[in-house]
C-alpha cells in the first residue's frame, strides 16, 4: 500500500487510480474514464504497450504472468494467481500477457517457456521465474514488496 492509499488499475482504460482504504466500499470509479474499478484486482490480459505504460506508472509492484491460451500449466496456475491478486489488491497489480499475441516484453524478459512470471518495481524488472509456481514460490518471487 502506498502512503496515499491503495492502487488499482482501471480494467477499461488502464489508468492507475489511488483509493483511500476507508473509501473502498464507496464503489470508486476511474478518475480518467469514470468506469468502475475492479477492487478484486482480477488479472487481465494486456498488450506490450499497455504493459510498458503500467510498469512505468505503477507506484506498487507489478506481477506479470506471461502465458499462452493453449498451455495446461498456465491454466492450472491461473486460479492461484487470481487469488493472490485479490488478496493483495491495492498493494500489487497483477496482469497477464499472452506470449503468442504479444512478444516484445516476453523477448525482453527472456521468456523461453510458459508460464513465466516477472516482477517489476519502480519501472524496473527485478525478478523472473519460469514454471507453474506454487503459491509460496510466487509469494517469495514478489518478496516483501507487496505487504498483506
C-alpha positions in Angstrom: 0.0 0.0 0.0 1.3 3.4 -0.8 1.3 6.2 1.7 -1.7 7.8 -0.1 -3.9 4.7 -0.3 -4.5 1.6 -2.3 -3.7 1.4 -6.0 -5.9 -0.1 -8.7 -5.5 -0.4 -12.5 -8.7 0.5 -14.3 -9.9 -2.5 -16.4 -11.4 -0.3 -19.0 -8.7 2.3 -19.8 -5.7 1.1 -17.9 -5.4 4.2 -15.8 -3.7 4.0 -12.4 -6.1 5.0 -9.5 -5.4 5.6 -5.8 -8.3 4.8 -3.5 -8.2 5.6 0.2 -8.6 2.4 2.2 -11.6 3.9 4.0 -13.3 4.6 0.7 -13.2 1.0 -0.7 -16.9 0.5 0.0 -17.9 3.7 -1.9 -17.8 2.0 -5.3 -14.8 4.1 -6.6 -14.6 4.9 -10.3 -11.6 5.6 -12.5 -10.5 9.2 -12.5 -9.8 9.1 -16.2 -12.8 7.2 -17.8 -15.2 7.1 -14.9 -15.6 3.4 -15.3 -16.0 1.2 -12.1 -12.8 0.0 -10.6 -12.3 -3.8 -10.0 -11.4 -3.9 -6.3 -10.8 -7.6 -6.5 -8.0 -6.7 -9.0 -8.8 -9.6 -11.3 -5.8 -10.2 -13.6 -6.5 -9.0 -17.1 -4.7 -9.6 -20.4 -2.7 -6.6 -21.6 -0.6 -6.0 -24.7 3.0 -4.9 -24.9 2.2 -1.1 -25.0 -0.2 -1.3 -22.0 2.4 -3.3 -20.0 5.0 -0.7 -20.7 2.8 2.1 -19.6 1.8 0.2 -16.5 5.3 -0.7 -15.5 6.4 2.9 -15.9 3.5 4.4 -14.0 2.7 1.9 -11.2 3.7 3.0 -7.7 3.2 -0.6 -6.5 4.9 -3.8 -7.7 3.6 -5.4 -10.9 3.4 -9.2 -11.3 3.2 -10.3 -14.9 2.0 -13.7 -15.9 3.4 -14.5 -19.3 1.1 -17.2 -20.6 -0.5 -18.9 -23.6 -4.1 -19.9 -24.0 -3.2 -23.4 -25.1 -0.9 -24.0 -22.1 -2.1 -26.5 -19.5 0.2 -25.4 -16.7 -0.8 -21.8 -17.3 -4.5 -22.7 -16.9 -3.6 -24.8 -13.8 -1.8 -21.9 -12.0 -4.3 -19.2 -13.1 -6.6 -19.6 -10.0 -3.6 -19.3 -7.7 -2.5 -16.1 -9.5 -6.1 -14.7 -9.3 -6.3 -15.5 -5.6 -3.0 -13.8 -4.9 -4.1 -10.7 -6.9 -7.4 -10.5 -4.9 -5.6 -10.9 -1.6 -3.1 -8.2 -2.4 -5.4 -5.9 -4.3 -4.3 -2.3 -3.8 -0.7 -3.2 -3.0 0.1 -5.3 -6.1 -1.1 -5.1 -9.7 -1.3 -8.4 -11.5 -1.6 -8.6 -15.3 -1.3 -11.3 -17.9 0.5 -11.2 -21.3 -0.4 -13.8 -24.0 3.0 -14.6 -25.4 1.5 -15.8 -28.7 -0.1 -12.4 -29.4 2.3 -10.0 -27.6 6.0 -10.9 -28.0 8.0 -7.7 -27.3 8.2 -7.9 -23.5 8.4 -11.7 -23.5 11.5 -11.4 -25.6 12.9 -8.6 -23.4 12.4 -10.7 -20.3 13.8 -13.8 -21.9 10.7 -15.9 -21.8 11.5 -19.4 -23.2 8.5 -21.2 -21.8 5.2 -20.5 -20.3 4.1 -19.8 -17.7 6.9 -17.3 -16.8 6.4 -14.7 -14.0 8.1 -11.4 -13.9 8.0 -8.7 -11.1 8.6 -5.0 -11.8 9.2 -2.4 -9.1 9.7 1.3 -9.8 9.7 0.7 -13.5 12.5 -1.9 -13.4 12.4 -5.7 -13.8 13.5 -7.2 -10.5 12.7 -10.9 -10.8 11.8 -13.6 -13.3 11.0 -17.2 -12.9 9.6 -19.8 -15.2 7.2 -22.6 -14.5 3.8 -23.2 -12.8 5.0 -21.9 -9.5 3.2 -22.9 -6.3 1.8 -20.1 -4.2 4.7 -20.0 -1.7 7.2 -19.6 -4.6 5.1 -16.8 -6.2 5.0 -15.0 -2.8 8.7 -15.4 -2.5 9.2 -14.0 -6.0 7.2 -10.9 -5.1 9.1 -10.7 -1.9 8.2 -8.1 0.8 7.2 -5.5 -1.9 3.5 -6.1 -1.6 2.6 -6.3 2.1 -0.6 -8.1 3.0 
